[in-house]
Amino acid sequence: MAKRGKGRFSDLCKFNFETLNNRKNMNIKNTFTRFARLKSNNTSTNPMNSANSVNLANRVNFLFILCLVFLLCFACGKKGDPTLKSYEKPEPPSRLRAVYRPSEVILTWDFPKNKEAAIKGFYLMRSSLKASPSGTAGWGDFEKVALIENSGRSYTDADIQNIDACKYKIISRNLRDITGKDSNILEVITKKVSAQPSGLSFKITYSTLLLAWQVAEETASCNIYKSDAKGVYPLTPLNKQPVKGNSYKDAFDPNKTVYYTVRTCSGDEVRYESPASEELQINPSELIPSSPSNLQAVATKESVVLVWNEPDETWIKGYKIYRETDKKKGFVFIGEISAPSFTDTDKPLTKRNYRVTAIGPVKESPAAEIKNIVYIKPK
């Protein structure tokens, strides 16, 4: 018996359909010929069969028209070759990557979004390095770790205790449970990583937030992770490339509370990271701006004009002005302004003191103060 080739079934289908299409015109032609002869024979003048000939001719005409309609309908339209798309191997995932942390391996991969509907999901496969009875180590067979849904692009393997090394690959599975080709294979060594960074702190200058930390090794690189939710961080770090040194600049948003952690890192396709540093919270409502500086006053007969230098923070919302004319009553709020100047229209006939504070997201800065302002009539 001849060996069946890979495309034997599809080729056979193609042959049958093409043969059928090629024979259609001949079948129609032969049918027309047969019916024409039959009609001619039955309508010939024969005195013995004249009555039967009419009836038979009518029947032949009916059958002729019926067969003609059937054949025309069958022959209309070009029939395409049968497709076996559902039996084809699905497209494989690509760019399998891994992040190793002491308690887990986080795997991510790529797969076209527009081809998700053609697959059920992905098989994550793992092979572990095992010691043989002779004492030498060898790789075991790949085993299924998880089935991930077709929209998934990541998986965290937390079952890595007592494993010295492991290999990973991922395979797509279509709707008929046919698996595709393997992705690239990653080898992950469960090794000791650097100590986590410590002393995470921040400083805000203008609209920039400067993060700083300490690392045990001066040459260590770091990844910075940022989140809007406490304790929940994305898989992708904030920085595009590992950060050399012990500081990082980020844009400051005065309207949002955010959280940061930092990890030391090494590697590329397989990234090895330390445990996370302590979590740093940046809560704008707790920020206190710097004080305005160089507060000055110009007194006229009708008013007092106050001017000052703005603090460095660009997230300041404005300034509040307070005036004191009576020690018993103390300072009284008299106005708020966004620009670094203010005109007090209360006539300065008696001495008064002024205070100006910068307004943060919630809290005010320490006050700048000027005393004993009064209008003195020129001599």
VOPAGU-2260 file (C-alpha; in pm, 1 decimal, decimal comma):
REM VOPAGU-2260
SITE   aa  ch    i         X         Y         Z
SITE  MET   A    0       0,0       0,0       0,0
SITE  ALA   A    1     135,3     340,5     -91,0
SITE  LYS   A    2     234,9     565,1     193,5
SITE  ARG   A    3       1,0     853,3     253,8
SITE  GLY   A    4     165,5    1188,7     206,2
SITE  LYS   A    5     108,1    1498,2     416,0
SITE  GLY   A    6    -127,4    1661,9     162,0
SITE  ARG   A    7    -286,9    1337,8      26,3
SITE  PHE   A    8    -638,2    1407,7     156,5
SITE  SER   A    9    -649,7    1771,5      41,8
SITE  ASP   A   10    -506,8    1676,3    -301,1
SITE  LEU   A   11    -770,0    1404,0    -339,4
SITE  CYS   A   12   -1048,1    1652,3    -254,7
SITE  LYS   A   13    -907,5    1897,2    -504,0
SITE  PHE   A   14    -890,2    1627,3    -775,0
SITE  ASN   A   15   -1251,6    1517,9    -718,7
SITE  PHE   A   16   -1388,0    1872,8    -732,9
SITE  GLU   A   17   -1187,8    1963,3   -1040,7
SITE  THR   A   18   -1294,1    1638,3   -1213,3
SITE  LEU   A   19   -1657,2    1708,2   -1125,9
SITE  ASN   A   20   -1635,2    2062,7   -1264,1
SITE  ASN   A   21   -1466,6    1942,1   -1585,5
SITE  ARG   A   22   -1739,5    1681,6   -1641,5
SITE  LYS   A   23   -2030,6    1920,8   -1589,7
SITE  ASN   A   24   -2031,2    2066,4   -1938,8
SITE  MET   A   25   -2007,8    1719,2   -2099,1
SITE  ASN   A   26   -2294,7    1587,5   -1881,6
SITE  ILE   A   27   -2516,1    1880,0   -1979,9
SITE  LYS   A   28   -2435,3    1830,6   -2346,9
SITE  ASN   A   29   -2508,5    1454,4   -2332,3
SITE  THR   A   30   -2833,3    1514,6   -2146,1
SITE  PHE   A   31   -2951,8    1760,9   -2409,0
SITE  THR   A   32   -2867,6    1507,8   -2681,7
SITE  ARG   A   33   -3054,6    1219,8   -2512,9
SITE  PHE   A   34   -3365,7    1424,2   -2451,3
SITE  ALA   A   35   -3365,2    1557,9   -2808,7
SITE  ARG   A   36   -3346,0    1205,4   -2951,9
SITE  LEU   A   37   -3615,7    1075,6   -2719,1
SITE  LYS   A   38   -3843,4    1363,2   -2805,9
SITE  SER   A   39   -3783,9    1313,0   -3177,8
SITE  ASN   A   40   -3858,7     938,5   -3157,6
SITE  ASN   A   41   -4177,2     983,0   -2960,0
SITE  THR   A   42   -4320,1    1256,7   -3179,8
SITE  SER   A   43   -4274,0    1059,1   -3506,5
SITE  THR   A   44   -4596,4     971,0   -3696,0
SITE  ASN   A   45   -4700,0     617,6   -3603,1
SITE  PRO   A   46   -5073,9     538,6   -3623,2
SITE  MET   A   47   -5046,5     270,7   -3354,2
SITE  ASN   A   48   -4890,4     505,6   -3095,7
SITE  SER   A   49   -5035,4     849,0   -3172,5
SITE  ALA   A   50   -5235,3     878,4   -2848,7
SITE  ASN   A   51   -4953,9     747,2   -2633,1
SITE  SER   A   52   -4702,6     962,5   -2816,3
SITE  VAL   A   53   -4870,5    1284,8   -2708,0
SITE  ASN   A   54   -4874,9    1183,8   -2343,8
SITE  LEU   A   55   -4520,9    1057,7   -2356,8
SITE  ALA   A   56   -4405,1    1372,2   -2529,3
SITE  ASN   A   57   -4560,0    1586,6   -2256,2
SITE  ARG   A   58   -4386,4    1380,9   -1989,8
SITE  VAL   A   59   -4058,8    1403,9   -2174,0
SITE  ASN   A   60   -4093,9    1780,7   -2203,7
SITE  PHE   A   61   -4160,7    1811,0   -1829,8
SITE  LEU   A   62   -3866,2    1588,6   -1738,0
SITE  PHE   A   63   -3647,8    1770,6   -1989,2
SITE  ILE   A   64   -3724,0    2110,9   -1832,2
SITE  LEU   A   65   -3686,3    1975,9   -1478,3
SITE  CYS   A   66   -3347,5    1819,2   -1551,4
SITE  LEU   A   67   -3234,6    2131,6   -1734,1
SITE  VAL   A   68   -3316,1    2352,9   -1434,5
SITE  PHE   A   69   -3140,7    2110,2   -1198,1
SITE  LEU   A   70   -2829,2    2090,2   -1412,2
SITE  LEU   A   71   -2810,5    2464,7   -1459,6
SITE  CYS   A   72   -2843,1    2524,8   -1085,3
SITE  PHE   A   73   -2580,5    2261,2   -1012,1
SITE  ALA   A   74   -2342,8    2404,8   -1267,9
SITE  CYS   A   75   -2382,3    2772,2   -1172,3
SITE  GLY   A   76   -2099,2    2936,8    -983,5
SITE  LYS   A   77   -1738,2    2831,9    -947,9
SITE  LYS   A   78   -1684,3    2590,3    -663,7
SITE  GLY   A   79   -1373,8    2667,0    -456,6
SITE  ASP   A   80   -1133,4    2407,2    -332,8
SITE  PRO   A   81   -1226,7    2260,6       9,1
SITE  THR   A   82   -1031,1    2422,9     296,4
SITE  LEU   A   83    -883,6    2247,6     600,3
SITE  LYS   A   84    -787,5    2555,5     799,4
SITE  SER   A   85    -915,0    2412,3    1124,5
SITE  TYR   A   86    -673,8    2118,7    1086,0
SITE  GLU   A   87    -369,2    2336,4    1027,8
SITE  LYS   A   88    -116,0    2395,7    1302,5
SITE  PRO   A   89    -179,6    2728,5    1478,2
SITE  GLU   A   90      73,7    3008,6    1471,4
SITE  PRO   A   91     332,9    2970,2    1749,0
SITE  PRO   A   92     385,7    3230,3    2023,4
SITE  SER   A   93     706,0    3434,6    1999,0
SITE  ARG   A   94     953,4    3627,0    2216,1
SITE  LEU   A   95     910,7    3417,9    2529,9
SITE  ARG   A   96    1078,6    3611,2    2812,4
SITE  ALA   A   97    1124,4    3547,4    3184,3
SITE  VAL   A   98    1179,9    3739,6    3505,9
SITE  TYR   A   99    1334,2    3531,4    3784,5
SITE  ARG   A  100    1274,0    3634,2    4143,4
SITE  PRO   A  101    1368,2    3422,5    4447,1
SITE  SER   A  102    1012,1    3294,3    4490,7
SITE  GLU   A  103     878,6    3287,1    4133,4
SITE  VAL   A  104     940,3    3297,0    3760,0
SITE  ILE   A  105     724,7    3540,2    3560,6
SITE  LEU   A  106     690,9    3448,0    3191,7
SITE  THR   A  107     560,0    3671,6    2913,5
SITE  TRP   A  108     522,2    3616,5    2537,5
SITE  ASP   A  109     381,5    3768,1    2218,9
SITE  PHE   A  110      95,7    3644,5    1998,7
SITE  PRO   A  111    -105,3    3832,7    1731,8
SITE  LYS   A  112    -424,6    3978,1    1875,7
SITE  ASN   A  113    -612,5    3923,6    1549,6
SITE  LYS   A  114    -547,2    3546,5    1563,7
SITE  GLU   A  115    -675,9    3482,5    1916,4
SITE  ALA   A  116   -1015,3    3359,8    1790,1
SITE  ALA   A  117    -847,1    3068,4    1608,3
SITE  ILE   A  118    -697,7    2917,1    1925,2
SITE  LYS   A  119    -823,4    2786,6    2258,9
SITE  GLY   A  120    -515,2    2900,1    2446,8
SITE  PHE   A  121    -154,4    2817,1    2529,2
SITE  TYR   A  122      25,2    2527,9    2695,8
SITE  LEU   A  123     313,3    2634,9    2920,8
SITE  MET   A  124     571,7    2355,1    2926,6
SITE  ARG   A  125     859,0    2309,7    3172,7
SITE  SER   A  126    1158,0    2077,0    3194,8
SITE  SER   A  127    1359,0    2053,5    3518,6
SITE  LEU   A  128    1723,1    1968,0    3569,9
SITE  LYS   A  129    1731,0    1639,4    3761,5
SITE  ALA   A  130    2008,8    1433,2    3913,3
SITE  SER   A  131    2047,4    1075,6    3782,7
SITE  PRO   A  132    2135,4     770,5    4004,0
SITE  SER   A  133    2494,3     802,0    3885,9
SITE  GLY   A  134    2510,4    1154,1    4025,6
SITE  THR   A  135    2510,8    1339,4    3694,0
SITE  ALA   A  136    2240,1    1590,0    3619,1
SITE  GLY   A  137    2010,5    1569,2    3316,8
SITE  TRP   A  138    1707,0    1744,8    3177,5
SITE  GLY   A  139    1369,6    1578,1    3223,7
SITE  ASP   A  140    1091,9    1571,3    2967,7
SITE  PHE   A  141     882,2    1880,9    2910,3
SITE  GLU   A  142     562,2    1865,4    3112,4
SITE  LYS   A  143     250,6    2082,1    3105,3
SITE  VAL   A  144     252,5    2342,3    3380,7
SITE  ALA   A  145     -63,0    2534,9    3287,2
SITE  LEU   A  146    -320,7    2601,6    3016,8
SITE  ILE   A  147    -357,2    2975,6    2965,8
SITE  GLU   A  148    -659,1    3131,5    2789,0
SITE  ASN   A  149    -614,0    3272,8    2439,9
SITE  SER   A  150    -605,8    3634,4    2561,0
SITE  GLY   A  151    -331,7    3564,9    2817,2
SITE  ARG   A  152      23,1    3684,8    2761,0
SITE  SER   A  153     182,6    3610,7    3098,0
SITE  TYR   A  154     203,7    3343,6    3366,9
SITE  THR   A  155     369,5    3330,0    3709,5
SITE  ASP   A  156     526,9    2997,7    3804,9
SITE  ALA   A  157     557,0    2991,8    4183,9
SITE  ASP   A  158     633,6    2618,5    4202,3
SITE  ILE   A  159    1012,5    2646,6    4169,0
SITE  GLN   A  160    1127,3    2537,1    4514,2
SITE  ASN   A  161    1402,8    2271,7    4516,0
SITE  ILE   A  162    1474,7    2324,8    4146,6
SITE  ASP   A  163    1828,4    2417,0    4043,4
SITE  ALA   A  164    1736,5    2505,8    3685,1
SITE  CYS   A  165    1445,0    2471,9    3446,0
SITE  LYS   A  166    1359,4    2527,4    3082,1
SITE  TYR   A  167    1036,2    2681,0    2953,3
SITE  LYS   A  168     855,3    2688,4    2622,0
SITE  ILE   A  169     500,4    2776,4    2523,9
SITE  ILE   A  170     276,9    2619,9    2258,1
SITE  SER   A  171     -50,5    2743,6    2107,3
SITE  ARG   A  172    -351,3    2508,0    2082,7
SITE  ASN   A  173    -624,7    2556,2    1821,5
SITE  LEU   A  174    -997,8    2484,7    1841,8
SITE  ARG   A  175    -946,4    2120,3    1735,9
SITE  ASP   A  176    -680,8    2070,0    2007,1
SITE  ILE   A  177    -402,2    2068,6    1748,0
SITE  THR   A  178     -84,2    2221,4    1886,2
SITE  GLY   A  179     153,3    2444,6    1695,1
SITE  LYS   A  180     529,1    2472,4    1686,4
SITE  ASP   A  181     729,4    2545,3    2000,8
SITE  SER   A  182     821,8    2898,8    2096,1
SITE  ASN   A  183    1182,6    2978,1    2175,5
SITE  ILE   A  184    1310,8    2785,6    2480,0
SITE  LEU   A  185    1434,4    2971,4    2788,1
SITE  GLU   A  186    1670,8    2825,6    3045,6
SITE  VAL   A  187    1629,2    2973,4    3393,7
SITE  ILE   A  188    1885,6    2906,9    3665,7
SITE  THR   A  189    1752,1    2942,9    4018,6
SITE  LYS   A  190    2050,3    3128,8    4154,4
SITE  LYS   A  191    2116,1    3368,5    4437,3
SITE  VAL   A  192    2049,4    3729,0    4338,8
SITE  SER   A  193    2176,4    4057,7    4481,1
SITE  ALA   A  194    2034,3    4207,7    4798,3
SITE  GLN   A  195    1742,3    4442,0    4751,5
SITE  PRO   A  196    1797,6    4819,1    4751,8
SITE  SER   A  197    1737,6    5006,2    5077,3
SITE  GLY   A  198    1671,9    5358,9    5200,6
SITE  LEU   A  199    1427,8    5452,5    4925,0
SITE  SER   A  200    1347,6    5825,3    4947,3
SITE  PHE   A  201    1228,5    6112,2    4728,1
SITE  LYS   A  202    1263,0    6482,7    4666,4
SITE  ILE   A  203    1040,2    6706,5    4455,6
SITE  THR   A  204    1198,7    6987,7    4256,9
SITE  TYR   A  205     975,3    7191,9    4030,4
SITE  SER   A  206     766,6    6928,1    3847,1
SITE  THR   A  207    1021,2    6647,9    3887,9
SITE  LEU   A  208    1023,7    6372,9    4148,7
SITE  LEU   A  209    1372,2    6240,7    4225,5
SITE  LEU   A  210    1393,0    5888,7    4371,7
SITE  ALA   A  211    1708,4    5780,1    4553,8
SITE  TRP   A  212    1822,5    5454,1    4716,3
SITE  GLN   A  213    2129,9    5259,7    4829,1
SITE  VAL   A  214    2261,6    4932,5    4683,9
SITE  ALA   A  215    2514,7    4687,0    4825,4
SITE  GLU   A  216    2710,4    4668,4    4497,2
SITE  GLU   A  217    2810,4    4991,8    4327,6
SITE  THR   A  218    2791,1    4834,3    3981,2
SITE  ALA   A  219    2437,9    4699,6    4031,2
SITE  SER   A  220    2163,3    4796,0    3787,3
SITE  CYS   A  221    1806,2    4852,8    3904,2
SITE  ASN   A  222    1447,7    4841,6    3782,8
SITE  ILE   A  223    1190,4    5085,8    3918,8
SITE  TYR   A  224     825,7    4985,1    3952,3
SITE  LYS   A  225     539,6    5231,9    3991,3
SITE  SER   A  226     174,7    5171,6    4078,8
SITE  ASP   A  227    -147,7    5351,3    4162,8
SITE  ALA   A  228    -241,8    5074,3    4407,2
SITE  LYS   A  229     -51,3    4979,8    4719,8
SITE  GLY   A  230     138,4    4650,5    4688,0
SITE  VAL   A  231      23,9    4579,1    4328,5
SITE  TYR   A  232     284,3    4638,0    4057,1
SITE  PRO   A  233     298,2    4573,6    3680,6
SITE  LEU   A  234     536,3    4321,6    3524,7
SITE  THR   A  235     705,9    4592,8    3319,0
SITE  PRO   A  236     933,8    4838,9    3502,3
SITE  LEU   A  237     898,0    5214,4    3470,5
SITE  ASN   A  238    1243,6    5247,2    3313,8
SITE  LYS   A  239    1302,3    5130,6    2955,2
SITE  GLN   A  240    1661,7    5024,3    3028,3
SITE  PRO   A  241    1814,8    4909,1    3360,5
SITE  VAL   A  242    1919,9    5209,1    3568,0
SITE  LYS   A  243    2286,2    5242,8    3654,3
SITE  GLY   A  244    2347,0    5424,1    3981,1
SITE  ASN   A  245    2115,1    5495,0    4271,9
SITE  SER   A  246    1865,2    5757,7    4153,0
SITE  TYR   A  247    1587,5    5803,4    3899,7
SITE  LYS   A  248    1375,3    6100,2    3786,4
SITE  ASP   A  249    1002,8    6073,3    3724,8
SITE  ALA   A  250     730,5    6329,2    3648,7
SITE  PHE   A  251     540,2    6442,8    3956,7
SITE  ASP   A  252     159,5    6447,1    3949,4
SITE  PRO   A  253      18,4    6660,8    4233,1
SITE  ASN   A  254    -329,0    6509,4    4189,4
SITE  LYS   A  255    -250,6    6140,5    4237,4
SITE  THR   A  256    -110,7    5914,1    4509,1
SITE  VAL   A  257     147,3    5668,5    4371,6
SITE  TYR   A  258     376,0    5394,1    4505,4
SITE  TYR   A  259     730,2    5291,0    4413,2
SITE  THR   A  260     959,4    4993,8    4469,7
SITE  VAL   A  261    1307,3    4922,7    4332,9
SITE  ARG   A  262    1479,8    4589,8    4250,4
SITE  THR   A  263    1838,0    4518,2    4144,8
SITE  CYS   A  264    1853,0    4330,6    3812,4
SITE  SER   A  265    2078,0    4155,2    3561,8
SITE  GLY   A  266    2029,3    3964,9    3236,3
SITE  ASP   A  267    1825,8    4032,5    2923,9
SITE  GLU   A  268    1600,8    3758,5    2779,7
SITE  VAL   A  269    1596,5    3608,4    3128,8
SITE  ARG   A  270    1600,0    3891,4    3381,6
SITE  TYR   A  271    1714,8    3812,3    3734,3
SITE  GLU   A  272    1577,4    4046,5    4000,0
SITE  SER   A  273    1625,7    4088,3    4372,4
SITE  PRO   A  274    1339,1    4108,0    4621,1
SITE  ALA   A  275    1168,8    4448,2    4619,3
SITE  SER   A  276    1284,2    4737,3    4830,4
SITE  GLU   A  277    1052,1    4882,6    5088,5
SITE  GLU   A  278     749,2    5051,7    4935,0
SITE  LEU   A  279     754,6    5430,0    4904,8
SITE  GLN   A  280     426,4    5620,7    4904,0
SITE  ILE   A  281     398,9    5963,5    4741,2
SITE  ASN   A  282      81,1    6126,4    4871,2
SITE  PRO   A  283      40,7    6483,4    4744,0
SITE  SER   A  284    -200,7    6565,2    5026,9
SITE  GLU   A  285      86,2    6526,6    5271,7
SITE  LEU   A  286     328,8    6748,1    5081,6
SITE  ILE   A  287     420,4    7084,9    5228,5
SITE  PRO   A  288     559,5    7345,1    4987,2
SITE  SER   A  289     852,2    7573,4    5061,7
SITE  SER   A  290     790,6    7920,5    5199,3
SITE  PRO   A  291     777,2    8226,5    4974,8
SITE  SER   A  292    1096,9    8429,3    5009,0
SITE  ASN   A  293    1204,1    8795,3    5004,2
SITE  LEU   A  294     862,3    8928,6    5108,6
SITE  GLN   A  295     847,2    9309,5    5063,8
SITE  ALA   A  296     579,4    9576,2    5117,4
SITE  VAL   A  297     519,0    9920,1    4965,7
SITE  ALA   A  298     274,7   10137,0    5162,7
SITE  THR   A  299      81,7   10420,4    4998,4
SITE  LYS   A  300    -188,7   10645,0    5134,8
SITE  GLU   A  301    -463,3   10418,4    5001,2
SITE  SER   A  302    -313,4   10068,1    5010,7
SITE  VAL   A  303     -22,8    9830,7    5071,0
SITE  VAL   A  304     134,2    9634,0    4784,1
SITE  LEU   A  305     303,5    9305,1    4878,8
SITE  VAL   A  306     549,0    9120,7    4650,8
SITE  TRP   A  307     759,9    8805,9    4704,4
SITE  ASN   A  308     965,4    8539,4    4532,4
SITE  GLU   A  309     797,2    8211,5    4443,1
SITE  PRO   A  310     916,0    7877,5    4589,1
SITE  ASP   A  311    1077,3    7619,6    4358,6
SITE  GLU   A  312     778,4    7383,8    4351,3
SITE  THR   A  313     575,5    7418,6    4031,6
SITE  TRP   A  314     278,7    7231,6    4181,3
SITE  ILE   A  315     188,2    7520,8    4413,2
SITE  LYS   A  316    -174,2    7624,6    4358,6
SITE  GLY   A  317    -141,8    7983,6    4484,0
SITE  TYR   A  318     -83,7    8195,9    4795,3
SITE  LYS   A  319    -279,9    8301,1    5102,4
SITE  ILE   A  320    -232,6    8642,3    5264,8
SITE  TYR   A  321    -290,3    8719,9    5632,2
SITE  ARG   A  322    -286,8    9056,4    5810,1
SITE  GLU   A  323    -248,0    9146,9    6178,1
SITE  THR   A  324    -354,9    9487,8    6307,6
SITE  ASP   A  325    -451,3    9383,7    6660,4
SITE  LYS   A  326    -235,6    9155,9    6874,7
SITE  LYS   A  327    -543,4    9023,9    7051,7
SITE  LYS   A  328    -717,6    8920,4    6727,3
SITE  GLY   A  329    -398,6    8792,9    6568,8
SITE  PHE   A  330    -355,9    8729,1    6196,4
SITE  VAL   A  331    -671,2    8738,9    5985,5
SITE  PHE   A  332    -704,7    8589,0    5637,1
SITE  ILE   A  333    -757,5    8869,8    5385,0
SITE  GLY   A  334    -713,9    8708,8    5044,9
SITE  GLU   A  335    -586,5    8439,9    4808,4
SITE  ILE   A  336    -408,6    8489,8    4479,0
SITE  SER   A  337    -221,8    8281,9    4220,3
SITE  ALA   A  338      45,4    8542,4    4130,9
SITE  PRO   A  339     333,3    8643,7    4365,7
SITE  SER   A  340     189,1    8988,1    4446,9
SITE  PHE   A  341    -109,1    9124,0    4639,8
SITE  THR   A  342    -265,8    9465,2    4702,7
SITE  ASP   A  343    -425,8    9532,0    5042,1
SITE  THR   A  344    -677,3    9816,7    4998,5
SITE  ASP   A  345    -715,5    9872,8    5372,2
SITE  LYS   A  346    -556,3   10213,6    5434,8
SITE  PRO   A  347    -233,4   10166,6    5631,2
SITE  LEU   A  348    -291,9   10441,6    5884,1
SITE  THR   A  349    -169,3   10217,1    6166,6
SITE  LYS   A  350     108,9    9964,9    6181,6
SITE  ARG   A  351      29,5    9613,2    6065,4
SITE  ASN   A  352     207,5    9284,9    6002,6
SITE  TYR   A  353     163,4    9050,7    5702,8
SITE  ARG   A  354     213,7    8681,1    5642,2
SITE  VAL   A  355     212,3    8497,8    5307,1
SITE  THR   A  356     194,7    8118,5    5265,1
SITE  ALA   A  357     219,8    7896,7    4955,8
SITE  ILE   A  358     -72,9    7658,7    4895,6
SITE  GLY   A  359      11,2    7293,7    4828,5
SITE  PRO   A  360    -230,1    7020,9    4713,9
SITE  VAL   A  361    -378,7    7027,1    5065,7
SITE  LYS   A  362    -139,3    7186,4    5313,0
SITE  GLU   A  363      16,0    7533,3    5330,7
SITE  SER   A  364     382,3    7619,1    5358,3
SITE  PRO   A  365     541,8    7791,1    5656,3
SITE  ALA   A  366     466,1    8162,3    5636,6
SITE  ALA   A  367     687,9    8441,6    5512,6
SITE  GLU   A  368     637,3    8746,3    5737,6
SITE  ILE   A  369     694,9    9121,2    5727,7
SITE  LYS   A  370     622,7    9356,2    6022,7
SITE  ASN   A  371     542,0    9715,7    6111,6
SITE  ILE   A  372     409,6    9830,7    5775,3
SITE  VAL   A  373     250,1   10177,4    5787,4
SITE  TYR   A  374     202,5   10473,1    5558,0
SITE  ILE   A  375     422,4   10767,9    5642,8
SITE  LYS   A  376     319,5   11095,6    5492,2
SITE  PRO   A  377     609,3   11267,7    5309,8
SITE  LYS   A  378     734,1   11588,3    5468,3
